[in-house]
Amino acid sequence: MTNPYLDAGARPARPPGHAHSEHAPGRQLPLVAAVAVGGALGAGARYGVERLWPTTGTAFPWPVLAVNAVGCLAMGALMTVLAARFPRQKRLAGALLGTGFLGGFTTFSHYADDVRQLVRGDAYGTAAAYLLLTVAAALAGVVLGVFAARAAVGVPAHQEASGGR
């Protein structure tokens, strides 16, 4: 059986919609390295927050909620600033700081495990409040981050949406 992504010359043929150069072999290594370094630093920062602000049992998991809300706010602001002021650095800086650091800093798995522990401890009300409050705080954080960054760097909404054109 032949590979549909290889042409007759055995060179990788890009699937439809993937014609840009970052999918070329060898172009991903700097991005992968940036995500790995940023992720390690972000996860370490989250671990530090959890060590400084420990919770146990069925106590409300404020540290993880705060980390997720702050991380979402920072992501909204970061991506807005990168797109508006540093478009040439957006790819690598976004990988290092956004996907890497903020991706490692924020945590869906810990959030889900916190909910599991609260339910297991019969703290159903706390679990429901945590579920809803985390989603609301994360969404509000992104929106606030975007609007704050737009105001700080003076980017009208229509300019960012059109890529600065």
Secondary structure as UniProt FT lines:
FT   TURN            4..5
FT   TURN            8..9
FT   TURN            16..17
FT   HELIX           21..23
FT   TURN            25..26
FT   HELIX           29..52
FT   TURN            57..58
FT   HELIX           62..85
FT   TURN            87..89
FT   HELIX           90..93
FT   HELIX           94..102
FT   HELIX           103..105
FT   HELIX           108..120
FT   TURN            121..122
FT   HELIX           124..153
FT   HELIX           157..161
FT   TURN            162..164
//
